[in-house]
Amino acid sequence: MLCPCGCGETLNLRFFGNRRPRWSVAWDREARPTVRPSIWRRTGCGSHFNLVRGRVLWC
């Protein structure tokens, strides 16, 4: 996915394997994703946000 701040960077999230950090995704009835835990870019723009029911909630 692209970073929602508009910086244009591609975010790669790990959903499988033993390495951390690792995220999980759940889909609601309307196919909107919720990703846990929050996504925090420690490099580049430094964005920190939650993706809940397809909406970005900034931290």
PyMOL Python script that loads the backbone (N, CA, C, O; Angstrom):
from pymol import cmd

cmd.read_pdbstr("""\
ATOM      1  N   MET A   1       0.850  -1.183   0.000  1.00  0.00           N
ATOM      2  CA  MET A   1       0.000   0.000   0.000  1.00  0.00           C
ATOM      3  C   MET A   1       0.885   1.232   0.000  1.00  0.00           C
ATOM      4  O   MET A   1       2.035   1.184   0.436  1.00  0.00           O
ATOM      5  N   LEU A   2       0.342   2.337  -0.492  1.00  0.00           N
ATOM      6  CA  LEU A   2       1.071   3.595  -0.453  1.00  0.00           C
ATOM      7  C   LEU A   2       0.867   4.263   0.895  1.00  0.00           C
ATOM      8  O   LEU A   2      -0.203   4.146   1.492  1.00  0.00           O
ATOM      9  N   CYS A   3       1.869   4.951   1.369  1.00  0.00           N
ATOM     10  CA  CYS A   3       1.767   5.668   2.637  1.00  0.00           C
ATOM     11  C   CYS A   3       0.644   6.705   2.522  1.00  0.00           C
ATOM     12  O   CYS A   3       0.605   7.463   1.553  1.00  0.00           O
ATOM     13  N   PRO A   4      -0.264   6.745   3.496  1.00  0.00           N
ATOM     14  CA  PRO A   4      -1.398   7.665   3.397  1.00  0.00           C
ATOM     15  C   PRO A   4      -1.041   9.137   3.606  1.00  0.00           C
ATOM     16  O   PRO A   4      -1.893  10.005   3.412  1.00  0.00           O
ATOM     17  N   CYS A   5       0.200   9.437   3.999  1.00  0.00           N
ATOM     18  CA  CYS A   5       0.569  10.844   4.205  1.00  0.00           C
ATOM     19  C   CYS A   5       0.764  11.581   2.886  1.00  0.00           C
ATOM     20  O   CYS A   5       0.767  12.811   2.847  1.00  0.00           O
ATOM     21  N   GLY A   6       0.929  10.816   1.803  1.00  0.00           N
ATOM     22  CA  GLY A   6       1.131  11.438   0.497  1.00  0.00           C
ATOM     23  C   GLY A   6       2.582  11.524   0.082  1.00  0.00           C
ATOM     24  O   GLY A   6       2.892  12.121  -0.949  1.00  0.00           O
ATOM     25  N   CYS A   7       3.494  10.934   0.870  1.00  0.00           N
ATOM     26  CA  CYS A   7       4.918  10.997   0.532  1.00  0.00           C
ATOM     27  C   CYS A   7       5.264  10.142  -0.677  1.00  0.00           C
ATOM     28  O   CYS A   7       6.329  10.313  -1.270  1.00  0.00           O
ATOM     29  N   GLY A   8       4.367   9.211  -1.057  1.00  0.00           N
ATOM     30  CA  GLY A   8       4.584   8.380  -2.235  1.00  0.00           C
ATOM     31  C   GLY A   8       5.329   7.087  -1.974  1.00  0.00           C
ATOM     32  O   GLY A   8       5.527   6.303  -2.902  1.00  0.00           O
ATOM     33  N   GLU A   9       5.750   6.838  -0.743  1.00  0.00           N
ATOM     34  CA  GLU A   9       6.476   5.610  -0.423  1.00  0.00           C
ATOM     35  C   GLU A   9       5.524   4.418  -0.355  1.00  0.00           C
ATOM     36  O   GLU A   9       4.370   4.549   0.055  1.00  0.00           O
ATOM     37  N   THR A  10       6.025   3.259  -0.763  1.00  0.00           N
ATOM     38  CA  THR A  10       5.266   2.022  -0.665  1.00  0.00           C
ATOM     39  C   THR A  10       5.546   1.380   0.677  1.00  0.00           C
ATOM     40  O   THR A  10       6.704   1.247   1.072  1.00  0.00           O
ATOM     41  N   LEU A  11       4.493   0.977   1.387  1.00  0.00           N
ATOM     42  CA  LEU A  11       4.636   0.299   2.670  1.00  0.00           C
ATOM     43  C   LEU A  11       4.490  -1.199   2.445  1.00  0.00           C
ATOM     44  O   LEU A  11       3.533  -1.650   1.814  1.00  0.00           O
ATOM     45  N   ASN A  12       5.434  -1.961   2.958  1.00  0.00           N
ATOM     46  CA  ASN A  12       5.387  -3.416   2.885  1.00  0.00           C
ATOM     47  C   ASN A  12       5.188  -3.945   4.292  1.00  0.00           C
ATOM     48  O   ASN A  12       6.038  -3.739   5.159  1.00  0.00           O
ATOM     49  N   LEU A  13       4.079  -4.619   4.529  1.00  0.00           N
ATOM     50  CA  LEU A  13       3.765  -5.155   5.840  1.00  0.00           C
ATOM     51  C   LEU A  13       3.913  -6.672   5.820  1.00  0.00           C
ATOM     52  O   LEU A  13       3.537  -7.327   4.849  1.00  0.00           O
ATOM     53  N   ARG A  14       4.460  -7.220   6.894  1.00  0.00           N
ATOM     54  CA  ARG A  14       4.667  -8.656   7.023  1.00  0.00           C
ATOM     55  C   ARG A  14       3.470  -9.261   7.753  1.00  0.00           C
ATOM     56  O   ARG A  14       3.179  -8.879   8.886  1.00  0.00           O
ATOM     57  N   PHE A  15       2.782 -10.192   7.120  1.00  0.00           N
ATOM     58  CA  PHE A  15       1.622 -10.843   7.711  1.00  0.00           C
ATOM     59  C   PHE A  15       1.900 -12.293   8.099  1.00  0.00           C
ATOM     60  O   PHE A  15       1.123 -12.886   8.847  1.00  0.00           O
ATOM     61  N   PHE A  16       2.990 -12.875   7.607  1.00  0.00           N
ATOM     62  CA  PHE A  16       3.309 -14.279   7.870  1.00  0.00           C
ATOM     63  C   PHE A  16       4.754 -14.400   8.326  1.00  0.00           C
ATOM     64  O   PHE A  16       5.560 -13.495   8.108  1.00  0.00           O
ATOM     65  N   GLY A  17       5.075 -15.510   8.953  1.00  0.00           N
ATOM     66  CA  GLY A  17       6.440 -15.792   9.367  1.00  0.00           C
ATOM     67  C   GLY A  17       6.667 -15.491  10.836  1.00  0.00           C
ATOM     68  O   GLY A  17       5.754 -15.095  11.560  1.00  0.00           O
ATOM     69  N   ASN A  18       7.906 -15.687  11.257  1.00  0.00           N
ATOM     70  CA  ASN A  18       8.264 -15.513  12.665  1.00  0.00           C
ATOM     71  C   ASN A  18       8.906 -14.173  12.966  1.00  0.00           C
ATOM     72  O   ASN A  18       9.002 -13.782  14.129  1.00  0.00           O
ATOM     73  N   ARG A  19       9.344 -13.466  11.944  1.00  0.00           N
ATOM     74  CA  ARG A  19      10.017 -12.177  12.171  1.00  0.00           C
ATOM     75  C   ARG A  19       9.030 -11.119  12.605  1.00  0.00           C
ATOM     76  O   ARG A  19       7.857 -11.155  12.236  1.00  0.00           O
ATOM     77  N   ARG A  20       9.507 -10.189  13.381  1.00  0.00           N
ATOM     78  CA  ARG A  20       8.682  -9.091  13.878  1.00  0.00           C
ATOM     79  C   ARG A  20       9.212  -7.793  13.305  1.00  0.00           C
ATOM     80  O   ARG A  20      10.408  -7.742  13.019  1.00  0.00           O
ATOM     81  N   PRO A  21       8.454  -6.765  13.115  1.00  0.00           N
ATOM     82  CA  PRO A  21       7.024  -6.734  13.419  1.00  0.00           C
ATOM     83  C   PRO A  21       6.219  -7.553  12.423  1.00  0.00           C
ATOM     84  O   PRO A  21       6.631  -7.773  11.285  1.00  0.00           O
ATOM     85  N   ARG A  22       5.059  -7.997  12.887  1.00  0.00           N
ATOM     86  CA  ARG A  22       4.151  -8.777  12.060  1.00  0.00           C
ATOM     87  C   ARG A  22       2.740  -8.265  12.319  1.00  0.00           C
ATOM     88  O   ARG A  22       2.348  -8.071  13.470  1.00  0.00           O
ATOM     89  N   TRP A  23       1.992  -8.049  11.271  1.00  0.00           N
ATOM     90  CA  TRP A  23       0.642  -7.495  11.379  1.00  0.00           C
ATOM     91  C   TRP A  23      -0.396  -8.565  11.069  1.00  0.00           C
ATOM     92  O   TRP A  23      -0.093  -9.590  10.458  1.00  0.00           O
ATOM     93  N   SER A  24      -1.619  -8.306  11.499  1.00  0.00           N
ATOM     94  CA  SER A  24      -2.749  -9.158  11.121  1.00  0.00           C
ATOM     95  C   SER A  24      -3.783  -8.264  10.457  1.00  0.00           C
ATOM     96  O   SER A  24      -3.853  -7.065  10.724  1.00  0.00           O
ATOM     97  N   VAL A  25      -4.577  -8.862   9.596  1.00  0.00           N
ATOM     98  CA  VAL A  25      -5.617  -8.112   8.902  1.00  0.00           C
ATOM     99  C   VAL A  25      -6.939  -8.857   9.049  1.00  0.00           C
ATOM    100  O   VAL A  25      -6.986 -10.084   8.962  1.00  0.00           O
ATOM    101  N   ALA A  26      -7.995  -8.111   9.268  1.00  0.00           N
ATOM    102  CA  ALA A  26      -9.350  -8.658   9.329  1.00  0.00           C
ATOM    103  C   ALA A  26     -10.217  -7.813   8.406  1.00  0.00           C
ATOM    104  O   ALA A  26      -9.998  -6.610   8.258  1.00  0.00           O
ATOM    105  N   TRP A  27     -11.196  -8.450   7.791  1.00  0.00           N
ATOM    106  CA  TRP A  27     -12.083  -7.778   6.847  1.00  0.00           C
ATOM    107  C   TRP A  27     -13.490  -7.764   7.418  1.00  0.00           C
ATOM    108  O   TRP A  27     -13.956  -8.773   7.948  1.00  0.00           O
ATOM    109  N   ASP A  28     -14.172  -6.623   7.314  1.00  0.00           N
ATOM    110  CA  ASP A  28     -15.559  -6.564   7.779  1.00  0.00           C
ATOM    111  C   ASP A  28     -16.500  -7.004   6.650  1.00  0.00           C
ATOM    112  O   ASP A  28     -16.040  -7.390   5.576  1.00  0.00           O
ATOM    113  N   ARG A  29     -17.794  -6.947   6.889  1.00  0.00           N
ATOM    114  CA  ARG A  29     -18.780  -7.404   5.908  1.00  0.00           C
ATOM    115  C   ARG A  29     -18.744  -6.620   4.607  1.00  0.00           C
ATOM    116  O   ARG A  29     -19.155  -7.121   3.561  1.00  0.00           O
ATOM    117  N   GLU A  30     -18.255  -5.402   4.674  1.00  0.00           N
ATOM    118  CA  GLU A  30     -18.179  -4.553   3.479  1.00  0.00           C
ATOM    119  C   GLU A  30     -16.793  -4.594   2.839  1.00  0.00           C
ATOM    120  O   GLU A  30     -16.456  -3.730   2.030  1.00  0.00           O
ATOM    121  N   ALA A  31     -15.989  -5.598   3.200  1.00  0.00           N
ATOM    122  CA  ALA A  31     -14.643  -5.824   2.651  1.00  0.00           C
ATOM    123  C   ALA A  31     -13.683  -4.691   2.970  1.00  0.00           C
ATOM    124  O   ALA A  31     -12.784  -4.400   2.180  1.00  0.00           O
ATOM    125  N   ARG A  32     -13.862  -4.047   4.119  1.00  0.00           N
ATOM    126  CA  ARG A  32     -12.938  -2.992   4.550  1.00  0.00           C
ATOM    127  C   ARG A  32     -11.929  -3.603   5.519  1.00  0.00           C
ATOM    128  O   ARG A  32     -12.316  -4.291   6.463  1.00  0.00           O
ATOM    129  N   PRO A  33     -10.637  -3.357   5.293  1.00  0.00           N
ATOM    130  CA  PRO A  33      -9.617  -3.977   6.139  1.00  0.00           C
ATOM    131  C   PRO A  33      -9.378  -3.219   7.447  1.00  0.00           C
ATOM    132  O   PRO A  33      -9.481  -1.994   7.513  1.00  0.00           O
ATOM    133  N   THR A  34      -9.057  -3.991   8.475  1.00  0.00           N
ATOM    134  CA  THR A  34      -8.538  -3.459   9.736  1.00  0.00           C
ATOM    135  C   THR A  34      -7.209  -4.162   9.959  1.00  0.00           C
ATOM    136  O   THR A  34      -7.139  -5.391   9.948  1.00  0.00           O
ATOM    137  N   VAL A  35      -6.150  -3.376  10.163  1.00  0.00           N
ATOM    138  CA  VAL A  35      -4.805  -3.913  10.349  1.00  0.00           C
ATOM    139  C   VAL A  35      -4.377  -3.642  11.779  1.00  0.00           C
ATOM    140  O   VAL A  35      -4.560  -2.541  12.299  1.00  0.00           O
ATOM    141  N   ARG A  36      -3.797  -4.673  12.419  1.00  0.00           N
ATOM    142  CA  ARG A  36      -3.291  -4.523  13.786  1.00  0.00           C
ATOM    143  C   ARG A  36      -1.897  -5.092  13.863  1.00  0.00           C
ATOM    144  O   ARG A  36      -1.631  -6.081  13.180  1.00  0.00           O
ATOM    145  N   PRO A  37      -0.996  -4.547  14.635  1.00  0.00           N
ATOM    146  CA  PRO A  37      -1.091  -3.302  15.389  1.00  0.00           C
ATOM    147  C   PRO A  37      -0.974  -2.086  14.468  1.00  0.00           C
ATOM    148  O   PRO A  37      -1.034  -2.210  13.245  1.00  0.00           O
ATOM    149  N   SER A  38      -0.810  -0.923  15.070  1.00  0.00           N
ATOM    150  CA  SER A  38      -0.681   0.304  14.274  1.00  0.00           C
ATOM    151  C   SER A  38       0.545   0.224  13.369  1.00  0.00           C
ATOM    152  O   SER A  38       1.447  -0.583  13.594  1.00  0.00           O
ATOM    153  N   ILE A  39       0.562   1.049  12.371  1.00  0.00           N
ATOM    154  CA  ILE A  39       1.667   1.113  11.408  1.00  0.00           C
ATOM    155  C   ILE A  39       2.452   2.382  11.696  1.00  0.00           C
ATOM    156  O   ILE A  39       1.912   3.487  11.659  1.00  0.00           O
ATOM    157  N   TRP A  40       3.733   2.204  11.982  1.00  0.00           N
ATOM    158  CA  TRP A  40       4.582   3.335  12.337  1.00  0.00           C
ATOM    159  C   TRP A  40       5.845   3.273  11.495  1.00  0.00           C
ATOM    160  O   TRP A  40       6.667   2.369  11.645  1.00  0.00           O
ATOM    161  N   ARG A  41       5.983   4.247  10.609  1.00  0.00           N
ATOM    162  CA  ARG A  41       7.183   4.340   9.773  1.00  0.00           C
ATOM    163  C   ARG A  41       8.289   4.998  10.571  1.00  0.00           C
ATOM    164  O   ARG A  41       8.213   6.184  10.891  1.00  0.00           O
ATOM    165  N   ARG A  42       9.298   4.242  10.886  1.00  0.00           N
ATOM    166  CA  ARG A  42      10.404   4.778  11.692  1.00  0.00           C
ATOM    167  C   ARG A  42      11.483   5.421  10.822  1.00  0.00           C
ATOM    168  O   ARG A  42      12.452   5.983  11.331  1.00  0.00           O
ATOM    169  N   THR A  43      11.303   5.333   9.520  1.00  0.00           N
ATOM    170  CA  THR A  43      12.195   6.017   8.580  1.00  0.00           C
ATOM    171  C   THR A  43      11.332   6.868   7.658  1.00  0.00           C
ATOM    172  O   THR A  43      10.104   6.789   7.697  1.00  0.00           O
ATOM    173  N   GLY A  44      11.963   7.662   6.852  1.00  0.00           N
ATOM    174  CA  GLY A  44      11.214   8.479   5.894  1.00  0.00           C
ATOM    175  C   GLY A  44      10.326   9.495   6.584  1.00  0.00           C
ATOM    176  O   GLY A  44      10.793  10.268   7.421  1.00  0.00           O
ATOM    177  N   CYS A  45       9.051   9.495   6.239  1.00  0.00           N
ATOM    178  CA  CYS A  45       8.118  10.519   6.727  1.00  0.00           C
ATOM    179  C   CYS A  45       7.748  10.357   8.194  1.00  0.00           C
ATOM    180  O   CYS A  45       7.293  11.319   8.813  1.00  0.00           O
ATOM    181  N   GLY A  46       7.930   9.150   8.781  1.00  0.00           N
ATOM    182  CA  GLY A  46       7.634   8.947  10.194  1.00  0.00           C
ATOM    183  C   GLY A  46       6.159   8.815  10.523  1.00  0.00           C
ATOM    184  O   GLY A  46       5.781   8.946  11.687  1.00  0.00           O
ATOM    185  N   SER A  47       5.317   8.561   9.535  1.00  0.00           N
ATOM    186  CA  SER A  47       3.878   8.432   9.769  1.00  0.00           C
ATOM    187  C   SER A  47       3.570   7.337  10.783  1.00  0.00           C
ATOM    188  O   SER A  47       4.243   6.307  10.820  1.00  0.00           O
ATOM    189  N   HIS A  48       2.551   7.568  11.604  1.00  0.00           N
ATOM    190  CA  HIS A  48       2.070   6.588  12.577  1.00  0.00           C
ATOM    191  C   HIS A  48       0.551   6.620  12.529  1.00  0.00           C
ATOM    192  O   HIS A  48      -0.061   7.656  12.793  1.00  0.00           O
ATOM    193  N   PHE A  49      -0.057   5.489  12.193  1.00  0.00           N
ATOM    194  CA  PHE A  49      -1.504   5.463  11.997  1.00  0.00           C
ATOM    195  C   PHE A  49      -2.071   4.073  12.210  1.00  0.00           C
ATOM    196  O   PHE A  49      -1.340   3.083  12.208  1.00  0.00           O
ATOM    197  N   ASN A  50      -3.370   4.009  12.392  1.00  0.00           N
ATOM    198  CA  ASN A  50      -4.126   2.766  12.425  1.00  0.00           C
ATOM    199  C   ASN A  50      -4.974   2.715  11.164  1.00  0.00           C
ATOM    200  O   ASN A  50      -5.424   3.746  10.664  1.00  0.00           O
ATOM    201  N   LEU A  51      -5.187   1.519  10.661  1.00  0.00           N
ATOM    202  CA  LEU A  51      -6.101   1.317   9.547  1.00  0.00           C
ATOM    203  C   LEU A  51      -7.281   0.525  10.103  1.00  0.00           C
ATOM    204  O   LEU A  51      -7.159  -0.663  10.401  1.00  0.00           O
ATOM    205  N   VAL A  52      -8.424   1.194  10.238  1.00  0.00           N
ATOM    206  CA  VAL A  52      -9.606   0.598  10.857  1.00  0.00           C
ATOM    207  C   VAL A  52     -10.784   0.732   9.903  1.00  0.00           C
ATOM    208  O   VAL A  52     -11.163   1.835   9.509  1.00  0.00           O
ATOM    209  N   ARG A  53     -11.354  -0.409   9.540  1.00  0.00           N
ATOM    210  CA  ARG A  53     -12.482  -0.455   8.603  1.00  0.00           C
ATOM    211  C   ARG A  53     -12.209   0.387   7.351  1.00  0.00           C
ATOM    212  O   ARG A  53     -13.083   1.103   6.864  1.00  0.00           O
ATOM    213  N   GLY A  54     -10.990   0.284   6.851  1.00  0.00           N
ATOM    214  CA  GLY A  54     -10.613   0.972   5.626  1.00  0.00           C
ATOM    215  C   GLY A  54     -10.289   2.440   5.778  1.00  0.00           C
ATOM    216  O   GLY A  54     -10.000   3.110   4.788  1.00  0.00           O
ATOM    217  N   ARG A  55     -10.330   2.961   7.006  1.00  0.00           N
ATOM    218  CA  ARG A  55     -10.048   4.382   7.244  1.00  0.00           C
ATOM    219  C   ARG A  55      -8.730   4.542   7.988  1.00  0.00           C
ATOM    220  O   ARG A  55      -8.394   3.742   8.861  1.00  0.00           O
ATOM    221  N   VAL A  56      -7.996   5.576   7.633  1.00  0.00           N
ATOM    222  CA  VAL A  56      -6.750   5.904   8.316  1.00  0.00           C
ATOM    223  C   VAL A  56      -7.060   6.758   9.521  1.00  0.00           C
ATOM    224  O   VAL A  56      -7.694   7.806   9.402  1.00  0.00           O
ATOM    225  N   LEU A  57      -6.610   6.309  10.694  1.00  0.00           N
ATOM    226  CA  LEU A  57      -6.757   7.067  11.930  1.00  0.00           C
ATOM    227  C   LEU A  57      -5.342   7.401  12.410  1.00  0.00           C
ATOM    228  O   LEU A  57      -4.585   6.521  12.819  1.00  0.00           O
ATOM    229  N   TRP A  58      -5.005   8.688  12.351  1.00  0.00           N
ATOM    230  CA  TRP A  58      -3.657   9.128  12.699  1.00  0.00           C
ATOM    231  C   TRP A  58      -3.419   9.071  14.196  1.00  0.00           C
ATOM    232  O   TRP A  58      -4.305   9.380  14.992  1.00  0.00           O
ATOM    233  N   CYS A  59      -2.216   8.673  14.568  1.00  0.00           N
ATOM    234  CA  CYS A  59      -1.825   8.620  15.984  1.00  0.00           C
ATOM    235  C   CYS A  59      -1.140   9.921  16.378  1.00  0.00           C
ATOM    236  O   CYS A  59      -0.734  10.081  17.529  1.00  0.00           O
TER     237      CYS A  59
END
""", "prot")
cmd.dss("prot")
cmd.show_as("cartoon", "prot")
cmd.util.cbc("prot")
cmd.orient("prot")
